[in-house]
Amino acid sequence: MGFVIITALVTLLALFATISSLKNKNLLGVLFAGGSLAVFGWFTVMTVLHSGYPGGH
């Protein structure tokens, strides 16, 4: 359950960073923040689907 919470928080921060980089027209920032958003968002979704929320067996 802790992993889901941590990855969800990182996903939200990456979303905020992507939006901020788009507003500032920072292409490299959009690239890295968008990549982080994709990776951590994928981890969050797949962990919830695989382990359930909260982590049921």
Distance bins in CASP14 RR format, pairs under 12 A and 6 or more apart:
PFRMAT RR
TARGET T0000
AUTHOR 0000-0000-0000
RMODE 2
METHOD distances of the structure
MODEL  1
1 7 0 0 0 0 0 1 0 0 0 0 0
1 8 0 0 0 0 0 1 0 0 0 0 0
1 47 0 0 0 0 1 0 0 0 0 0 0
1 48 0 0 0 0 0 1 0 0 0 0 0
1 51 1 0 0 1 0 0 0 0 0 0 0
1 52 0 0 0 0 1 0 0 0 0 0 0
1 53 1 0 0 1 0 0 0 0 0 0 0
1 54 1 0 1 0 0 0 0 0 0 0 0
1 55 1 0 1 0 0 0 0 0 0 0 0
1 56 0 0 0 0 1 0 0 0 0 0 0
1 57 0 0 0 0 0 1 0 0 0 0 0
2 8 0 0 0 0 1 0 0 0 0 0 0
2 9 0 0 0 0 0 1 0 0 0 0 0
2 44 0 0 0 0 0 1 0 0 0 0 0
2 47 0 0 0 0 1 0 0 0 0 0 0
2 48 0 0 0 0 0 1 0 0 0 0 0
2 51 0 0 0 0 0 1 0 0 0 0 0
2 52 0 0 0 0 0 1 0 0 0 0 0
2 53 0 0 0 0 0 1 0 0 0 0 0
2 54 0 0 0 0 1 0 0 0 0 0 0
2 55 0 0 0 0 1 0 0 0 0 0 0
3 9 0 0 0 0 0 1 0 0 0 0 0
3 10 0 0 0 0 0 1 0 0 0 0 0
3 40 0 0 0 0 0 1 0 0 0 0 0
3 43 0 0 0 0 1 0 0 0 0 0 0
3 44 0 0 0 0 1 0 0 0 0 0 0
3 46 0 0 0 0 0 1 0 0 0 0 0
3 47 1 0 1 0 0 0 0 0 0 0 0
3 48 0 0 0 0 0 1 0 0 0 0 0
3 50 0 0 0 0 0 1 0 0 0 0 0
3 51 0 0 0 0 1 0 0 0 0 0 0
3 52 0 0 0 0 0 1 0 0 0 0 0
3 53 0 0 0 0 0 1 0 0 0 0 0
3 54 0 0 0 0 0 1 0 0 0 0 0
3 55 0 0 0 0 1 0 0 0 0 0 0
4 10 0 0 0 0 0 1 0 0 0 0 0
4 11 0 0 0 0 0 1 0 0 0 0 0
4 40 0 0 0 0 0 1 0 0 0 0 0
4 41 0 0 0 0 0 1 0 0 0 0 0
4 43 0 0 0 0 1 0 0 0 0 0 0
4 44 1 0 0 1 0 0 0 0 0 0 0
4 45 0 0 0 0 1 0 0 0 0 0 0
4 46 0 0 0 0 0 1 0 0 0 0 0
4 47 1 0 1 0 0 0 0 0 0 0 0
4 48 1 0 1 0 0 0 0 0 0 0 0
4 49 0 0 0 0 0 1 0 0 0 0 0
4 50 0 0 0 0 0 1 0 0 0 0 0
4 51 1 0 0 1 0 0 0 0 0 0 0
4 52 1 0 0 1 0 0 0 0 0 0 0
4 53 1 0 1 0 0 0 0 0 0 0 0
4 54 0 0 0 0 1 0 0 0 0 0 0
4 55 1 0 0 1 0 0 0 0 0 0 0
4 56 0 0 0 0 0 1 0 0 0 0 0
5 11 0 0 0 0 0 1 0 0 0 0 0
5 12 0 0 0 0 0 1 0 0 0 0 0
5 44 0 0 0 0 1 0 0 0 0 0 0
5 47 0 0 0 0 0 1 0 0 0 0 0
5 48 0 0 0 0 0 1 0 0 0 0 0
5 53 0 0 0 0 1 0 0 0 0 0 0
5 54 0 0 0 0 1 0 0 0 0 0 0
5 55 0 0 0 0 0 1 0 0 0 0 0
6 12 0 0 0 0 0 1 0 0 0 0 0
6 13 0 0 0 0 0 1 0 0 0 0 0
6 40 0 0 0 0 1 0 0 0 0 0 0
6 41 0 0 0 0 0 1 0 0 0 0 0
6 43 0 0 0 0 1 0 0 0 0 0 0
6 44 0 0 0 0 1 0 0 0 0 0 0
6 47 0 0 0 0 1 0 0 0 0 0 0
7 13 0 0 0 0 0 1 0 0 0 0 0
7 14 0 0 0 0 0 1 0 0 0 0 0
7 36 0 0 0 0 0 1 0 0 0 0 0
7 37 0 0 0 0 0 1 0 0 0 0 0
7 39 0 0 0 0 1 0 0 0 0 0 0
7 40 1 0 1 0 0 0 0 0 0 0 0
7 41 1 0 0 1 0 0 0 0 0 0 0
7 42 0 0 0 0 1 0 0 0 0 0 0
7 43 1 0 1 0 0 0 0 0 0 0 0
7 44 1 0 1 0 0 0 0 0 0 0 0
7 45 0 0 0 0 1 0 0 0 0 0 0
7 46 0 0 0 0 1 0 0 0 0 0 0
7 47 1 0 0 1 0 0 0 0 0 0 0
7 48 0 0 0 0 1 0 0 0 0 0 0
7 51 0 0 0 0 0 1 0 0 0 0 0
7 53 0 0 0 0 0 1 0 0 0 0 0
8 14 0 0 0 0 0 1 0 0 0 0 0
8 15 0 0 0 0 0 1 0 0 0 0 0
8 40 0 0 0 0 1 0 0 0 0 0 0
8 41 0 0 0 0 1 0 0 0 0 0 0
8 43 0 0 0 0 1 0 0 0 0 0 0
8 44 1 0 1 0 0 0 0 0 0 0 0
8 45 0 0 0 0 1 0 0 0 0 0 0
8 47 0 0 0 0 1 0 0 0 0 0 0
8 48 0 0 0 0 1 0 0 0 0 0 0
8 53 0 0 0 0 1 0 0 0 0 0 0
9 15 0 0 0 0 0 1 0 0 0 0 0
9 16 0 0 0 0 0 1 0 0 0 0 0
9 40 0 0 0 0 1 0 0 0 0 0 0
9 41 0 0 0 0 0 1 0 0 0 0 0
9 43 0 0 0 0 0 1 0 0 0 0 0
9 44 0 0 0 0 1 0 0 0 0 0 0
10 16 0 0 0 0 0 1 0 0 0 0 0
10 17 0 0 0 0 0 1 0 0 0 0 0
10 33 0 0 0 0 0 1 0 0 0 0 0
10 35 0 0 0 0 0 1 0 0 0 0 0
10 36 1 0 0 1 0 0 0 0 0 0 0
10 37 0 0 0 0 1 0 0 0 0 0 0
10 38 0 0 0 0 0 1 0 0 0 0 0
10 39 0 0 0 0 1 0 0 0 0 0 0
10 40 1 0 1 0 0 0 0 0 0 0 0
10 41 0 0 0 0 1 0 0 0 0 0 0
10 42 0 0 0 0 0 1 0 0 0 0 0
10 43 0 0 0 0 1 0 0 0 0 0 0
10 44 0 0 0 0 1 0 0 0 0 0 0
11 17 0 0 0 0 0 1 0 0 0 0 0
11 18 0 0 0 0 0 1 0 0 0 0 0
11 33 0 0 0 0 0 1 0 0 0 0 0
11 34 0 0 0 0 0 1 0 0 0 0 0
11 35 0 0 0 0 0 1 0 0 0 0 0
11 36 0 0 0 0 1 0 0 0 0 0 0
11 37 1 0 0 1 0 0 0 0 0 0 0
11 38 0 0 0 0 1 0 0 0 0 0 0
11 39 0 0 0 0 1 0 0 0 0 0 0
11 40 1 0 1 0 0 0 0 0 0 0 0
11 41 1 0 1 0 0 0 0 0 0 0 0
11 42 0 0 0 0 1 0 0 0 0 0 0
11 43 0 0 0 0 1 0 0 0 0 0 0
11 44 1 0 1 0 0 0 0 0 0 0 0
11 45 0 0 0 0 1 0 0 0 0 0 0
11 47 0 0 0 0 0 1 0 0 0 0 0
11 48 0 0 0 0 0 1 0 0 0 0 0
12 18 0 0 0 0 0 1 0 0 0 0 0
12 19 0 0 0 0 0 1 0 0 0 0 0
12 33 0 0 0 0 0 1 0 0 0 0 0
12 36 0 0 0 0 0 1 0 0 0 0 0
12 37 0 0 0 0 1 0 0 0 0 0 0
12 40 0 0 0 0 1 0 0 0 0 0 0
12 41 0 0 0 0 1 0 0 0 0 0 0
12 44 0 0 0 0 1 0 0 0 0 0 0
13 19 0 0 0 0 0 1 0 0 0 0 0
13 20 0 0 0 0 0 1 0 0 0 0 0
13 33 0 0 0 0 1 0 0 0 0 0 0
13 34 0 0 0 0 0 1 0 0 0 0 0
13 36 0 0 0 0 1 0 0 0 0 0 0
13 37 0 0 0 0 1 0 0 0 0 0 0
13 40 0 0 0 0 1 0 0 0 0 0 0
13 41 0 0 0 0 0 1 0 0 0 0 0
14 20 0 0 0 0 0 1 0 0 0 0 0
14 21 0 0 0 0 0 1 0 0 0 0 0
14 29 0 0 0 0 0 1 0 0 0 0 0
14 30 0 0 0 0 0 1 0 0 0 0 0
14 32 0 0 0 0 1 0 0 0 0 0 0
14 33 1 0 1 0 0 0 0 0 0 0 0
14 34 1 0 0 1 0 0 0 0 0 0 0
14 35 1 0 0 1 0 0 0 0 0 0 0
14 36 1 0 1 0 0 0 0 0 0 0 0
14 37 1 1 0 0 0 0 0 0 0 0 0
14 38 0 0 0 0 1 0 0 0 0 0 0
14 39 0 0 0 0 1 0 0 0 0 0 0
14 40 1 0 1 0 0 0 0 0 0 0 0
14 41 1 0 0 1 0 0 0 0 0 0 0
14 42 0 0 0 0 0 1 0 0 0 0 0
14 43 0 0 0 0 0 1 0 0 0 0 0
14 44 0 0 0 0 0 1 0 0 0 0 0
15 21 0 0 0 0 0 1 0 0 0 0 0
15 22 0 0 0 0 0 1 0 0 0 0 0
15 33 0 0 0 0 1 0 0 0 0 0 0
15 34 0 0 0 0 1 0 0 0 0 0 0
15 35 0 0 0 0 0 1 0 0 0 0 0
15 36 0 0 0 0 1 0 0 0 0 0 0
15 37 1 0 1 0 0 0 0 0 0 0 0
15 38 0 0 0 0 0 1 0 0 0 0 0
15 40 0 0 0 0 1 0 0 0 0 0 0
15 41 0 0 0 0 1 0 0 0 0 0 0
15 44 0 0 0 0 0 1 0 0 0 0 0
16 22 0 0 0 0 0 1 0 0 0 0 0
16 23 0 0 0 0 0 1 0 0 0 0 0
16 33 0 0 0 0 1 0 0 0 0 0 0
16 34 0 0 0 0 0 1 0 0 0 0 0
16 36 0 0 0 0 0 1 0 0 0 0 0
16 37 0 0 0 0 1 0 0 0 0 0 0
17 23 0 0 0 0 0 1 0 0 0 0 0
17 24 0 0 0 0 0 1 0 0 0 0 0
17 26 0 0 0 0 1 0 0 0 0 0 0
17 28 0 0 0 0 0 1 0 0 0 0 0
17 29 1 0 0 1 0 0 0 0 0 0 0
17 30 0 0 0 0 1 0 0 0 0 0 0
17 31 0 0 0 0 0 1 0 0 0 0 0
17 32 0 0 0 0 1 0 0 0 0 0 0
17 33 1 1 0 0 0 0 0 0 0 0 0
17 34 1 0 0 1 0 0 0 0 0 0 0
17 35 0 0 0 0 0 1 0 0 0 0 0
17 36 1 0 0 1 0 0 0 0 0 0 0
17 37 1 0 0 1 0 0 0 0 0 0 0
17 40 0 0 0 0 0 1 0 0 0 0 0
18 24 0 0 0 0 0 1 0 0 0 0 0
18 26 0 0 0 0 0 1 0 0 0 0 0
18 27 0 0 0 0 0 1 0 0 0 0 0
18 29 0 0 0 0 1 0 0 0 0 0 0
18 30 1 0 0 1 0 0 0 0 0 0 0
18 31 0 0 0 0 1 0 0 0 0 0 0
18 32 0 0 0 0 1 0 0 0 0 0 0
18 33 1 0 1 0 0 0 0 0 0 0 0
18 34 1 0 1 0 0 0 0 0 0 0 0
18 35 0 0 0 0 1 0 0 0 0 0 0
18 36 0 0 0 0 1 0 0 0 0 0 0
18 37 1 0 1 0 0 0 0 0 0 0 0
18 38 0 0 0 0 1 0 0 0 0 0 0
18 40 0 0 0 0 0 1 0 0 0 0 0
18 41 0 0 0 0 0 1 0 0 0 0 0
19 26 0 0 0 0 0 1 0 0 0 0 0
19 29 0 0 0 0 0 1 0 0 0 0 0
19 30 0 0 0 0 1 0 0 0 0 0 0
19 33 0 0 0 0 1 0 0 0 0 0 0
19 34 0 0 0 0 0 1 0 0 0 0 0
19 37 0 0 0 0 1 0 0 0 0 0 0
20 26 0 0 0 0 1 0 0 0 0 0 0
20 29 0 0 0 0 1 0 0 0 0 0 0
20 30 0 0 0 0 1 0 0 0 0 0 0
20 33 1 0 0 1 0 0 0 0 0 0 0
20 34 0 0 0 0 0 1 0 0 0 0 0
20 37 0 0 0 0 0 1 0 0 0 0 0
21 27 0 0 0 0 1 0 0 0 0 0 0
21 28 0 0 0 0 1 0 0 0 0 0 0
21 29 1 0 1 0 0 0 0 0 0 0 0
21 30 1 0 1 0 0 0 0 0 0 0 0
21 31 0 0 0 0 1 0 0 0 0 0 0
21 32 0 0 0 0 1 0 0 0 0 0 0
21 33 1 0 1 0 0 0 0 0 0 0 0
21 34 0 0 0 0 1 0 0 0 0 0 0
21 35 0 0 0 0 0 1 0 0 0 0 0
21 36 0 0 0 0 0 1 0 0 0 0 0
21 37 0 0 0 0 0 1 0 0 0 0 0
22 29 0 0 0 0 1 0 0 0 0 0 0
22 30 1 0 1 0 0 0 0 0 0 0 0
22 31 0 0 0 0 0 1 0 0 0 0 0
22 33 0 0 0 0 1 0 0 0 0 0 0
22 34 0 0 0 0 1 0 0 0 0 0 0
22 37 0 0 0 0 0 1 0 0 0 0 0
23 29 0 0 0 0 0 1 0 0 0 0 0
23 30 0 0 0 0 0 1 0 0 0 0 0
23 33 0 0 0 0 0 1 0 0 0 0 0
24 30 0 0 0 0 1 0 0 0 0 0 0
24 33 0 0 0 0 0 1 0 0 0 0 0
26 32 0 0 0 0 1 0 0 0 0 0 0
26 33 0 0 0 0 1 0 0 0 0 0 0
26 34 0 0 0 0 0 1 0 0 0 0 0
27 33 0 0 0 0 0 1 0 0 0 0 0
27 34 0 0 0 0 0 1 0 0 0 0 0
28 34 0 0 0 0 0 1 0 0 0 0 0
28 35 0 0 0 0 0 1 0 0 0 0 0
29 35 0 0 0 0 1 0 0 0 0 0 0
29 36 0 0 0 0 1 0 0 0 0 0 0
29 37 0 0 0 0 0 1 0 0 0 0 0
30 36 0 0 0 0 0 1 0 0 0 0 0
30 37 0 0 0 0 1 0 0 0 0 0 0
30 38 0 0 0 0 0 1 0 0 0 0 0
31 37 0 0 0 0 0 1 0 0 0 0 0
31 38 0 0 0 0 0 1 0 0 0 0 0
32 38 0 0 0 0 0 1 0 0 0 0 0
32 39 0 0 0 0 0 1 0 0 0 0 0
33 39 0 0 0 0 0 1 0 0 0 0 0
33 40 0 0 0 0 0 1 0 0 0 0 0
34 40 0 0 0 0 1 0 0 0 0 0 0
34 41 0 0 0 0 0 1 0 0 0 0 0
34 42 0 0 0 0 0 1 0 0 0 0 0
35 41 0 0 0 0 1 0 0 0 0 0 0
35 42 0 0 0 0 1 0 0 0 0 0 0
36 42 0 0 0 0 0 1 0 0 0 0 0
36 43 0 0 0 0 0 1 0 0 0 0 0
36 44 0 0 0 0 0 1 0 0 0 0 0
37 43 0 0 0 0 0 1 0 0 0 0 0
37 44 0 0 0 0 0 1 0 0 0 0 0
37 45 0 0 0 0 0 1 0 0 0 0 0
38 44 0 0 0 0 0 1 0 0 0 0 0
38 45 0 0 0 0 0 1 0 0 0 0 0
39 45 0 0 0 0 0 1 0 0 0 0 0
39 46 0 0 0 0 0 1 0 0 0 0 0
40 46 0 0 0 0 0 1 0 0 0 0 0
40 47 0 0 0 0 0 1 0 0 0 0 0
41 47 0 0 0 0 1 0 0 0 0 0 0
41 48 0 0 0 0 0 1 0 0 0 0 0
41 49 0 0 0 0 0 1 0 0 0 0 0
42 48 0 0 0 0 0 1 0 0 0 0 0
42 49 0 0 0 0 0 1 0 0 0 0 0
42 50 0 0 0 0 0 1 0 0 0 0 0
43 49 0 0 0 0 0 1 0 0 0 0 0
43 50 0 0 0 0 0 1 0 0 0 0 0
43 51 0 0 0 0 0 1 0 0 0 0 0
44 50 0 0 0 0 0 1 0 0 0 0 0
44 51 0 0 0 0 0 1 0 0 0 0 0
44 52 0 0 0 0 0 1 0 0 0 0 0
44 53 0 0 0 0 0 1 0 0 0 0 0
45 51 0 0 0 0 0 1 0 0 0 0 0
45 52 0 0 0 0 0 1 0 0 0 0 0
45 53 0 0 0 0 0 1 0 0 0 0 0
46 52 0 0 0 0 0 1 0 0 0 0 0
47 53 0 0 0 0 1 0 0 0 0 0 0
47 54 0 0 0 0 0 1 0 0 0 0 0
47 55 0 0 0 0 1 0 0 0 0 0 0
47 56 0 0 0 0 0 1 0 0 0 0 0
48 54 0 0 0 0 1 0 0 0 0 0 0
48 55 0 0 0 0 1 0 0 0 0 0 0
48 56 0 0 0 0 0 1 0 0 0 0 0
49 55 0 0 0 0 0 1 0 0 0 0 0
50 56 0 0 0 0 0 1 0 0 0 0 0
50 57 0 0 0 0 0 1 0 0 0 0 0
51 57 0 0 0 0 1 0 0 0 0 0 0
END
